[in-house]
Amino acid sequence: MSIEVVFVSTDGKQKQPKKYNNESGLSEAIVKAFNKISGVKCQKVHGSAYGKPTLDILGSRNGHLFWLEVKQVGKKPTARQFNTMKEWIDCGAIATWTTSVAGAMSFLL
C-alpha cells in the first residue's frame, strides 16, 4: 500500500500527489518540512516493537516538546502507541498521529 499526499499551493491549486511506499518516506518528508519552519527542530526516532515505547518523530517548536506518530492511510496507531502518546500528553508534551504531511503541518501550526 502506498501513502498519497496531496499538496495545495498558496493560490489554492492542488499539486500532483506525492506517493510514499512506506511510513519511513512519509516521516522523512514531514521532518524535512518541519525543519524548514523557524523555531522548529525535529528528527526521526528509530525504535523497535520490542524496545521502549516511542513514537516516530520527536521535536520542539519554540521550546514546546512534541511527538508525532506516522501511519499509512487507513491505519491507526496501536494501543501501545496510543498509550505512549497519552503518557507524553499527561506530562505536558504535545502528541498525536498523522497520515500526511498536510495533517502534520496542521498539527504543528
C-alpha positions as CSV (number, residue, x, y, z in Angstrom):
1,M,0.0,0.0,0.0
2,S,1.3,3.4,-0.8
3,I,0.7,6.6,1.0
4,E,-0.6,9.5,-1.1
5,V,-0.1,13.1,0.0
6,V,-1.8,16.0,-1.8
7,F,-0.1,19.4,-1.7
8,V,-2.1,22.6,-2.2
9,S,-0.2,25.7,-3.3
10,T,-0.8,29.1,-1.7
11,D,-3.1,30.0,-4.6
12,G,-5.3,27.1,-3.7
13,K,-4.5,24.9,-6.7
14,Q,-3.8,21.3,-6.0
15,K,-0.4,20.0,-7.0
16,Q,0.2,16.4,-8.1
17,P,0.0,13.9,-5.2
18,K,3.3,12.7,-3.9
19,K,3.3,9.0,-3.1
20,Y,5.4,7.3,-0.5
21,N,5.8,3.5,-0.5
22,N,6.1,3.3,3.3
23,E,5.8,5.3,6.5
24,S,9.5,5.9,6.6
25,G,9.4,8.0,3.4
26,L,6.5,10.0,4.7
27,S,8.3,10.5,8.0
28,E,11.3,11.9,6.2
29,A,9.1,14.3,4.2
30,I,7.5,15.5,7.4
31,V,10.8,16.0,9.2
32,K,12.2,17.9,6.1
33,A,9.1,20.2,6.0
34,F,9.1,20.8,9.8
35,N,12.8,21.7,9.9
36,K,12.2,24.5,7.3
37,I,10.0,26.3,9.9
38,S,11.6,28.9,12.1
39,G,11.7,27.8,15.7
40,V,11.2,24.1,14.9
41,K,13.8,21.3,15.2
42,C,12.8,17.7,14.9
43,Q,14.2,14.3,14.0
44,K,13.1,10.8,13.1
45,V,13.4,8.4,16.1
46,H,14.3,4.8,15.2
47,G,12.5,2.5,17.6
48,S,11.7,-1.2,17.8
49,A,8.5,-3.0,18.6
50,Y,10.5,-4.8,21.3
51,G,12.2,-1.8,22.9
52,K,10.9,1.0,25.0
53,P,7.7,2.6,23.6
54,T,8.5,5.5,21.3
55,L,6.8,7.4,18.5
56,D,8.2,8.3,15.0
57,I,9.1,12.0,15.2
58,L,10.4,13.9,18.2
59,G,10.7,17.7,18.0
60,S,10.4,21.1,19.6
61,R,8.6,24.2,18.4
62,N,9.6,27.3,20.3
63,G,10.6,25.2,23.3
64,H,7.5,23.0,23.4
65,L,8.1,19.3,23.0
66,F,6.1,17.3,20.6
67,W,5.8,13.7,19.4
68,L,4.2,12.6,16.1
69,E,3.3,9.1,15.1
70,V,3.2,8.5,11.3
71,K,0.8,5.9,9.8
72,Q,-0.3,4.8,6.4
73,V,-3.6,6.0,5.1
74,G,-6.3,3.8,6.6
75,K,-4.1,2.6,9.5
76,K,-4.3,3.8,13.2
77,P,-1.7,3.7,16.0
78,T,-1.5,0.5,18.1
79,A,-2.8,0.5,21.7
80,R,0.8,0.8,22.8
81,Q,1.4,3.9,20.6
82,F,-1.8,5.5,21.9
83,N,-0.7,4.8,25.5
84,T,2.7,6.3,24.7
85,M,1.0,9.5,23.3
86,K,-1.1,9.7,26.5
87,E,1.9,9.4,28.8
88,W,3.6,12.3,27.0
89,I,0.5,14.4,26.9
90,D,0.0,13.7,30.7
91,C,3.4,15.2,31.4
92,G,2.9,18.4,29.3
93,A,4.1,17.4,25.8
94,I,2.0,17.5,22.7
95,A,1.5,14.2,20.9
96,T,-0.7,13.0,18.0
97,W,-0.6,10.9,14.8
98,T,-1.0,11.7,11.1
99,T,-1.2,10.0,7.7
100,S,0.0,13.0,5.7
101,V,2.4,16.0,5.5
102,A,-0.7,18.3,5.4
103,G,-2.0,16.7,8.6
104,A,1.4,17.0,10.3
105,M,1.5,20.7,9.3
106,S,-2.0,21.3,10.7
107,F,-0.9,19.7,14.0
108,L,2.3,21.8,14.2
109,L,0.8,25.1,13.2
